[in-house]
Amino acid sequence: MSNYQPTPDIVTKKPEEEKNNTIDSAIVAMTCDNQFSTGRYLYMIFHSLMSMIAIYLSFRCNGKFRFSSFIMALLFPYLYIIYVLATQGTCGIMSSCESKTESA
């Protein structure tokens, strides 16, 4: 029989506890920083919707794919929508609505 005696828990657990505490605190810090608050989530949805509208206007107003318009609509949707509405109007998007109200 061997006379194996484990080392005391105080000695073996101390470095592990410190390591686990630093890992736990790092995980908590990362999750707190990366959590989506309601405002961020709503902004992401609104920005995605505006990007889709801007890309649609890019195709509709140009009549074909233009890389520069697509990139501007994708990266700066708010500015692109304002620019298109100011320079080219609605590009016929509202014409179906206008014709229904005029005939009624």
C-alpha positions in Angstrom: 0.0 0.0 0.0 1.2 3.4 -0.8 1.2 6.3 1.6 -0.4 8.8 -0.9 -1.6 11.9 0.8 -3.3 14.6 -1.4 -2.2 18.1 -1.0 -4.4 20.4 1.1 -7.4 21.9 -0.7 -6.3 25.4 0.2 -3.1 25.1 -1.8 -4.7 23.5 -4.9 -7.9 25.5 -5.0 -6.5 29.0 -4.6 -5.0 29.4 -8.1 -8.0 27.6 -9.7 -10.4 29.9 -7.8 -8.5 33.0 -8.9 -8.4 31.7 -12.5 -12.2 30.9 -12.4 -13.0 34.3 -10.9 -11.2 36.2 -13.6 -12.8 34.1 -16.3 -16.2 34.5 -14.7 -15.8 38.3 -14.4 -14.6 38.5 -18.0 -17.6 36.5 -19.2 -19.9 38.7 -17.2 -18.3 41.8 -18.6 -18.6 40.5 -22.2 -22.2 39.6 -21.9 -23.1 42.9 -20.3 -21.4 44.8 -23.0 -22.9 42.8 -25.8 -26.4 42.6 -24.6 -28.9 44.2 -26.9 -31.0 46.7 -25.1 -34.5 47.4 -26.5 -33.3 50.7 -28.1 -30.4 49.0 -29.9 -32.7 46.3 -31.1 -35.3 48.7 -32.4 -32.7 50.8 -34.1 -31.3 47.7 -35.9 -34.8 46.8 -37.2 -35.5 50.4 -38.3 -32.1 50.7 -40.0 -32.6 47.4 -41.8 -36.0 48.5 -43.0 -34.6 51.8 -44.2 -31.8 50.0 -46.0 -34.3 47.8 -47.8 -36.4 50.8 -48.9 -33.3 52.6 -50.1 -32.1 49.6 -52.1 -35.6 49.2 -53.6 -35.5 52.9 -54.6 -32.1 52.4 -56.1 -33.3 49.7 -58.4 -36.6 51.3 -59.1 -35.3 54.8 -59.9 -32.3 53.6 -62.0 -34.2 51.0 -63.9 -31.1 48.7 -63.6 -28.4 47.7 -61.2 -25.8 50.5 -60.6 -23.1 49.6 -58.2 -22.6 53.1 -56.8 -26.2 53.6 -56.1 -26.5 50.2 -54.4 -23.5 50.9 -52.2 -24.8 54.3 -51.2 -28.3 52.9 -50.5 -26.7 50.1 -48.4 -24.3 52.2 -46.4 -26.2 55.5 -46.0 -29.9 54.6 -46.4 -31.3 57.8 -44.8 -29.2 60.1 -47.0 -29.9 58.1 -50.1 -33.7 58.2 -49.6 -33.6 62.0 -49.0 -31.4 62.4 -52.1 -33.6 60.3 -54.4 -36.8 61.9 -53.2 -35.3 65.4 -53.7 -33.8 64.8 -57.1 -36.0 62.1 -58.8 -39.2 62.2 -56.8 -40.9 58.9 -55.8 -40.0 57.2 -59.1 -43.6 56.1 -59.7 -43.9 54.3 -56.4 -46.9 56.4 -55.3 -48.5 56.5 -58.7 -50.8 53.6 -58.0 -52.0 55.3 -54.8 -52.5 58.6 -56.6 -54.4 57.1 -59.5 -56.8 55.4 -57.1 -57.5 58.6 -55.2 -58.0 60.6 -58.4 -60.5 58.2 -59.8 -62.5 58.0 -56.6 
